[in-house]
Amino acid sequence: MEPLTWTGSVAFLNPLLLLALAVMAASIIVWILASIVLPEPQMTVNADGTLSSSSGLRNMIQLVMRLSFLASIALVVAYILAGVALGSGAGIIGAMAQQFLPVWLSLVILFAMSIAFKRKLGLYGKLFDSPIGMIGFGLVMFWVFTGIFGAMDLIITHDPLDQISGMKNKVPGTPLPGSEEGAYSWYLLGGDNLARDVFSRMVKGAWIVVQIAPLATMFAFMVGITLGLPAGYYGGRLDTLLSFLANLILAFPVILLFYLLVTPEIVATGVPNYMAAVLFIFPIIFLCVLLNSRFYTRPSFRTPLLIGVLGVAAWLYLSLISTDGYVISTDSYSIWGLPTYLDLFDIPGGILVVFVSVVFVNSPTVFRIVRGLALDIKTRDYVAAAQTRGEGPWYIMLWEILPNARGPLIVDFCLRIGYTTILLGTLGFFGLGLPPESPDWGSTINEGRKLLSIYLHPALPPALALLSLVLGLNLLADGLREESLKD
């Protein structure tokens, strides 16, 4: 069987794409130089009240830049469509495009429905009025769908842990020697130093990020909001104490803190499990206080609602922190949590330690942001009006201050997922937390870097995946910030 080239039968598109990218790069450079050298354009008012610029050169450069960008996007879409139709006939890119078919379909459906109903979807719908936000959202959702469908084995071509003889450090597109009936015939992105499929490991690594990064960020926000709101609203000794604790954690070097939390000696003492038991209770506190403050004047409805919510939340909480029915299980002692038949799921020890570490490190930063917003917003007139009506402190914090702080918090949430993704990659790169055979992007980059001067293909795909996801999150945050400022 012949090796695959990168573009196969659609190689005629390569010169067009290179030309479009070259024109776009040149126009960006010229636009930057023109903005430095040329004087500011003079704005004139038209008869209909609109403004127009007198700088024709700037407009021309921007037009060339816009057209070259659209041409590049159109050619990329052409590669994808040709790949979906031709598969391996369109080379490695075509074969990968065909493997990602569930992702493309999901993205098309998501974007079509979102654009159709964007006027009814609040800030999320307004995101589709921002080109930057749409690009960022598309990149993020690409990897979210990749992680989901990769976990369902709908995208991967081989088991990410399987080692196939003769495929060690093979270049992308190398056919498998004597492949069995029904097995995929190529390593699309080559093999690593243990003869494992780089493409499948990259896809599986996305699922690890999708599992940990958003949830860990959400839990960190729950901790930060629950502590930051009363610190900013009440001030005084409570603010001083909580701010001191937050600054104490922030003063610790992040990598050293991670290293201490994930080392086997610390894990064996059960410290991460104790931390999980403390940190994971904050979402329950937040939810109960939120509902109690909202329905405080309706006790006949509030009480059964709180009992039901608290019961389900406590069950999920114990299932989350319990492993094989035990909350803490060390060589010296064990603390029982739930019967095994009630334990809904078990989080692997390595993932739980990494999850707790990320929540612990991010919570103080979120606390400081929420505290600062609360200090500012509590002086507004609508907060004074709520106090005059006799509303309780937690009602004011959760239903007056927090909704009016949603813009900065949503933007920071997106950015913090990006920071968390980088932290996960850093942990994997240093071999901390997750098992050595884990296909997470950090571990894969670390394994590939050892032979980087000879073989580029094992390290580049996970590195580019990490780069594109973090870039997408940053662009998404910019789009959300831009639209939230228009409210």
C-alpha positions, -999 to 999 in steps of 0.1 A, spaced: 0 0 0 13 34 -10 20 61 16 -3 91 17 8 126 6 -6 156 24 -31 167 -2 -33 139 -27 -55 146 -57 -64 181 -45 -28 193 -47 -38 219 -73 -53 240 -44 -19 243 -27 -5 272 -48 -38 291 -45 -38 287 -7 -1 298 -5 -8 328 -27 -38 338 -5 -18 334 27 11 354 13 -11 382 1 -29 383 35 5 384 54 19 411 31 -13 432 35 -11 429 73 25 441 73 17 470 49 -14 480 70 8 481 102 34 502 84 8 525 69 -8 531 103 26 543 116 37 563 86 5 577 71 -13 606 89 -47 599 106 -75 598 80 -98 628 79 -135 620 87 -162 638 67 -199 639 73 -221 628 44 -254 643 35 -273 614 50 -254 618 83 -230 589 79 -192 593 82 -166 585 55 -129 584 55 -107 603 31 -78 578 33 -82 558 1 -49 539 6 -59 526 40 -93 515 27 -76 497 -2 -52 479 21 -81 468 44 -100 456 14 -71 435 2 -66 421 37 -103 412 40 -105 396 6 -73 375 11 -86 363 45 -119 353 29 -101 335 1 -80 316 26 -111 305 45 -128 295 13 -98 274 2 -97 257 37 -134 249 33 -127 235 -1 -100 212 13 -124 200 40 -153 194 15 -129 176 -9 -116 155 19 -150 145 31 -160 135 -4 -127 118 -15 -113 106 19 -77 92 16 -79 102 -21 -73 137 -10 -43 127 10 -37 130 47 -58 162 50 -86 146 32 -85 114 53 -85 135 85 -113 157 72 -134 125 66 -126 112 101 -138 145 115 -172 143 97 -193 141 129 -175 172 141 -182 192 109 -219 181 109 -223 192 146 -207 225 139 -229 232 109 -261 223 129 -249 244 160 -241 275 139 -272 272 118 -295 270 148 -277 296 167 -278 322 139 -314 314 132 -325 321 168 -297 345 178 -322 374 187 -337 351 213 -305 339 229 -293 369 248 -255 375 250 -248 341 233 -269 352 203 -251 385 201 -219 366 198 -228 358 162 -227 395 154 -190 395 161 -167 378 135 -139 374 161 -163 358 185 -176 335 159 -141 323 149 -132 318 185 -165 299 193 -159 277 162 -124 268 173 -135 260 208 -165 240 198 -144 221 172 -123 207 201 -153 202 223 -170 180 197 -137 163 189 -133 154 226 -169 141 228 -169 121 196 -133 109 203 -145 95 236 -172 76 217 -145 62 193 -161 78 163 -130 97 152 -100 78 163 -84 54 138 -65 32 163 -64 26 201 -42 54 215 -23 29 236 -18 2 210 17 -3 198 21 -17 162 53 -33 153 73 -14 126 55 19 131 79 35 156 86 72 146 70 67 112 62 98 92 26 109 86 7 89 60 27 57 66 7 25 58 5 -2 84 25 -34 75 0 -62 68 -30 -44 83 -58 -67 94 -93 -67 78 -113 -38 91 -84 -20 106 -75 15 94 -47 13 70 -25 44 79 -11 63 107 -24 97 95 -1 118 116 26 92 120 38 71 149 55 82 182 86 67 198 65 38 212 48 31 178 14 46 189 -8 66 165 -2 103 170 -36 113 154 -56 91 178 -37 103 208 -43 139 198 -80 133 195 -82 114 229 -62 142 245 -90 166 236 -114 146 257 -91 150 288 -91 188 283 -129 189 277 -134 169 309 -112 188 332 -107 224 321 -144 237 320 -155 219 351 -124 228 371 -129 265 360 -166 263 370 -158 249 404 -131 276 409 -157 302 401 -182 287 426 -155 290 453 -144 325 443 -180 338 440 -191 323 473 -162 339 492 -156 370 471 -192 384 473 -194 386 512 -158 398 513 -165 427 490 -200 435 504 -193 433 541 -156 444 541 -140 447 576 -123 417 593 -140 391 570 -125 409 540 -91 411 556 -90 375 566 -102 361 532 -79 384 513 -50 374 534 -57 337 527 -61 344 490 -28 363 488 -11 336 508 -20 310 481 -12 334 452 22 341 467 32 305 462 49 296 429 22 278 408 45 250 395 59 243 430 23 242 444 12 218 417 43 197 423 36 195 460 -1 185 454 5 158 429 36 141 443 29 104 453 40 111 489 14 139 493 -13 119 475 -7 89 498 -15 111 529 -50 118 515 -44 156 514 -59 160 478 -90 140 489 -95 163 519 -91 193 497 -117 178 473 -141 173 502 -137 210 511 -136 226 477 -164 206 462 -189 216 489 -189 252 478 -212 246 448 -238 231 472 -234 261 495 -238 285 465 -268 267 452 -286 265 485 -280 302 494 -290 312 459 -324 294 461 -330 304 497 -324 341 491 -347 340 460 -376 322 476 -372 333 512 -407 349 512 -423 317 500 -414 291 527 -440 266 515 -422 263 482 -387 270 494 -384 243 520 -393 212 498 -372 227 469 -342 231 492 -346 195 506 -348 180 471 -319 201 457 -298 195 487 -304 158 486 -295 154 450 -265 177 454 -252 158 484 -255 125 465 -236 139 436 -210 154 460 -204 121 478 -202 103 444 -177 128 432 -153 126 461 -158 89 468 -137 61 451 -150 25 455 -173 38 483 -146 56 503 -139 93 506 -104 88 520 -85 55 515 -48 54 526 -26 26 539 -33 36 575 -70 44 575 -101 48 554 -132 70 557 -164 55 543 -185 76 520 -212 58 500 -223 22 494 -208 11 461 -243 7 446 -250 44 453 -217 56 440 -226 70 406 -191 74 392 -155 71 401 -129 97 391 -95 81 385 -70 92 412 -47 111 388 -75 131 373 -90 139 407 -56 152 420 -52 174 389 -88 187 391 -84 197 428 -50 213 421 -64 234 393 -95 245 414 -73 253 443 -49 275 423 -76 294 403 -100 301 432 -80 329 448 -77 348 415 -115 345 410 -120 356 446 -101 388 440 -119 396 408 -154 391 424 -144 410 455 -133 440 434 -165 439 414 -186 437 446 -167 466 462 -176 487 431 -212 476 425 -223 478 461 -222 516 459 -247 518 430 -282 532 434 -300 500 427 -282 483 455 -293 511 479 -328 507 466 -328 470 474 -315 478 509 -343 503 513 -368 476 503 -355 455 531 -339 428 510 -314 405 528 -276 408 522 -274 375 503 -303 385 480 -285 417 472 -252 399 466 -266 372 444 -295 389 426 -284 425 424 -246 426 424 -237 393 407 -260 397 376 -245 432 370 -210 417 372 -217 390 346 -199 407 317 -163 407 333 -170 373 349 -180 356 316 -150 370 298 -127 359 326 -144 325 326 -134 319 290 -99 332 295 -95 311 326 -104 279 307 -75 288 285 -52 292 314 -64 259 328 -57 242 295 -22 256 296 -18 244 332 -30 209 323 -5 209 294 23 221 318 14 193 343 14 167 316 47 181 302 64 177 335 48 142 340 28 153 371 -6 140 380 -18 120 350 -4 85 343 26 84 320 7 66 292 -21 92 292 -27 107 258 -31 142 272 -15 169 251 12 179 276 25 143 280 24 138 242 44 170 237 69 159 263 74 125 247 78 140 213 103 167 223 129 141 231 134 135 194 124 169 181 156 175 162 149 144 142 112 139 141 88 168 142 55 149 138 50 134 173 52 168 191 36 192 166 0 180 164 -7 182 202 11 215 204 -9 230 175 -41 216 191 -33 233 224 -24 265 206 -56 265 186 -79 258 216 -63 286 237 -64 310 208 -101 301 203 -109 308 239 -91 341 238 -110 352 206 -142 340 222 -135 361 253 -128 391 231 -160 386 212 -180 383 244 -163 414 259 -171 434 227 -208 424 228 -212 428 265 -200 464 263 -229 471 240 -255 461 266 
